[in-house]
Amino acid sequence: MNKLSKYALSAGMIMAATTFAPSARADITGTIDATITLEAGCIINGQNLDDGANGADFGTVDFGTENTLFAQSDAEVLNGGGALSIQCSPGITPVLSFEAGENDGEGAGAGLRAMAHASATGQFVTYNLYSDPGRTTPIPIGGDIALASTGVAQTVNIYGRAFGEDGLLPGTYSDTITVVLEL
């Protein structure tokens, strides 16, 4: 191969290498938008609930086991071993409202709540709810307890007392009370 051919071949290779070499890349810049919309809500016994939620677990008042001749039995509303706990968004002044049960007024005490026997028609154990441990301040049917608007968790102690009466049959008695947390 002559010198001229070698130069032409070399020049062609340099040109080919230059033609196929990657060109300088430009960066592409963009953005990601992040948004969140917050609504007022509450945490009831560890359940994070939005405004308008249904099915909250406010706890259980379990009077335990007594014989049919008992005079009275005391209990407290508990949830997982502790008292009722409510935390709402700051600025909200929640009101806890204790609405009707399934058997109100059916027992011996007029205006009291009642637990119905599981299988014996017409058998009721009357009871009431109270806002104090001495059980001197009843929470009437439809009664309210106003809570603070601090935004921190609040413990709400609710007490119960069941009343015995003559002629009660052995068995399990129960009632379900509707509770509303008004925001």
ZIQUI-V398677 format. One line per field, one symbol per residue. phi: phi as a letter, one per 30 degrees, with the letter a starting at -180 (. if undefined). psi: psi as a letter, one per 40 degrees, with the letter a starting at -180 (. if undefined). A space follows every 50 residues. Layout:
phi: ???
psi: ???
This chain:
phi: .ddddddddddddddddddcddddccdccbbbcbbacccdabcchicdbd eidcidcdjbccdicbddcdcabcabdbbijbddbbbceejccdbcccdd cdbeidddcdicdbccddbcdicbcdabcbcbddhccdcddidbbdcdcd icdbcccbcbbccdadidcdkccaabcdcbcdc
psi: hidddddddddddddddddeiiihihihiaihhhiihhiiiihhfehhii heiieiheaihheahiieeidihiiihihfeiihhhhiiiehgihhhgai adfhedadhheiiihiidehhehihiiiiieidefegihiheiihhiife eihhhhhhiihihiiiehiiahiiihhhhhhh.
